[in-house]
Each structure stands twice: as C-alpha cells, then as structure tokens.
C-alpha cells in the first residue's frame, strides 16, 4: 500500500505523521511525504550595497561624489524568483527528510516539495500521479470563522480526492 502524507512545513502537520508512523511501519506501507509551497510565500531576496555618491531619478548611481553627505544604500537582487523557488523547495525537502527520519525510520519514503497556487489540487494531483491508496493530513483546528476567512485545504482535498482521506486533528500528540 502506498500513502501520501501532506504536511505544510510547520508543526501543524506533525500530528498526522505521529498518527500514521507506527501503522506504516507495521503494514510495510510506502510513503510519499508531500509539501506544497504557495508561490505568494516565495520571495526573492535582496542585498544592500553602500555607496557614496548621488543617484539619478531612476535610482542609478551618477558617479558624482557628494561631499559631506552620508553614504547611500542601494539594493541589489541576491536571487531572482526562480532561484528563490528552487531554494525554498530544497529547504522544504530538507525539512521533509528530517520529518521522515524522525517518524518513519524503517518505512520507504519519497519526499516531494511542489509549488502550486491551489494547494488542495496539488495534493490530489500528486496522490493520483503517485498511485496512492490513501491521503493523510492534519487539520489546523480553526474555528468556523477561521475556516470561512482562510479556507480549509483538508475540506477541499476530501471533496476532490478519488481515494480515502485520513484527517488527523490538532489534539493528537506525538506518542499518543
């Protein structure tokens, strides 16, 4: 049996890992550990450069030094959006490998970090593509107002998934 465990990269997803770890080891299930990054959460980073000189109206250095005035700091791009996304995916995959090591020592685990606008759609697509029999994920335990304001990815996954979805509430604690 193959199971997809979807986590968001925060401690909120760990109750689901705790809930299925022993079961996965006992049954010999293979695990796909998935995390979806939303593009709006990926930011290119900038680096500051200090220079002593004047700037043109469009913010470029004119080459003229200004005597007696403090240096002007300009911003340069350290990484573009594509590089930021690559870095974020690598960081998230490192997190997933750590989670796999913590909870799934004897289980065959594939880690996957993807970027998508629609998190639920990305989870369902990965589940179908990987041929899993079950999706497991944690709920955040938001109030009805919180769900109305921010949505609930787990509800969308339950509606869209062609396979069963195991939801683990926030009250589940590791080892319980």
N, C-alpha and C positions, 0 to 999 in steps of 0.2 A: 504494500500500500504506500502511496505517496501523498504527503500532506504539505500544504503551503501554509506557513505561519507568517502573517503580515504584521509588521511592527513599524512604529513611526519614528524610531530613533531616540525615544525618550523612555524613562522608566515606566510610562503608562503601558507599554507593550509587554513588559516582563511578566505580569501575571499569566498571560497566555502561554509564555514559554514555560513557566513553572507548572502550569496545568497539564501540558502535554508531554513534558520531558520524560517522565517515568513510563507513560503509556507508549511513547515512540520507541523507547529502548526495549521494552518488553515485547512489543509486537514486531520489531525489526523494520518499522516504517522508515522510508526515506523522507527527508525533509527539505523543502525549499524555503529558505528564510528570505523574505522579501521586504524591502522598504521602498516606499515611493517618495521621491523628493518633488515638491511643487516648485516649478520654475520661479515663481514670485519670491520664494525664500532664498534663491541663489543670487548672491551679489558679487559683482566684480570688485576687487579691492584696489585701493589707490595707495600711492606712496607720496609723501611730501618731499619736495626739494626746496632748499632755501637758496635764494639768490639776492644779491644786492644790485638792484637796477630797476629801471622803470618798465612798466608794461604798456603795450598798446591797448586800444579799446577792446580788441578781441581777446585780450589776456595773454598775448605772446610777449616775450622779452624784446625790448627795443635795442638792447645793447648799451644804452646810456646809463652810466652810474649816477646814482643820486647821493650827493654828499650829505652826511649828517642825518640821513633817514635810516630807520631800521630795515633790515633785510625783508624782502617779500617772500612769502612761502607760496609755492605753486604746487599743484597736484599733478602727478603723472600716474598713468594706469599701470599697476603692477601685474594684473592679469585681466584678460577680457572675459566676457560672459561664458564663452565656450570653455576656457581654461578653468573658470570658477566652477562650472558644472562638472567638469572632469575631476577636479579636486574634491568637490562635495560628494560625488559618487564614491571616490576612493576612500574618503573618510567614513562614509556610511557603511561601505563594505567592510572596513576595518572593525567598525562597531559590531556589525553582524557576525563577523568571525569571532569576536570576543564573546558575544552572546552565545554562539554555537559552542564555544569551548567551555563556557560556564555551565550550560544546561544540557548539552547534547553530546557528551564526550564519546559515546560508542555508536552514535547514530550517524548515518551517511547524510551530510548536509551540503546543500548547494546554496551559496549566498548570491543575492541579486539586489542591486540598487538601481532603480529606474527613475526617470524624470517624466512627469505627466501632469497635465492640467487637471484631469479628473482622476482622483486617487482610487475611487471605487472601480472605475472602468479598468485602470491599470492592474488592480489586484485580480479582477475577474479574468482579464486577458492573460495574465501570467499563469493563473490557475489552469485555464484551458490549454494554453501553449505547453505547459509542463505536464499535462495529463494527470493532475492530482485528483484524488477521490474526496478530499476534504479541505476546506479552508478553515483555519483557526485564527482568531484575532481577539484582541481585548477591546472592551468598551471603556470609555473615559468616565462614565457615571455622571454625565452632565444632566442638569435639570431639564425639564421640558422647555423652559425659556432658553437655556443654553443651546439645546438642540435646534430650536426654532431660529436662533440667531446665527449659529455657526454650522448647523447641519450635523449629520451623524453618518460618517462614512460606513460604519458597520451596517446601518439600515439599508443603504444603497447596495452594498455587497450582497446582503441577504436577498434583496429583490431581484438582482441581476444574475446571480451565480447559478449555473446549471448543476451544481453539486452542493451537498450539505455544507453549512457554515456553523462552526462551533464558536459561540461568543463567550468570553470569559470576563466577568465583571471585575471592577476595580477592588472589590473587597477580598479577592483571592490573594493570598500572600504566599511567597515562596516557601515551600516545605509544608504547606497545609493540604 
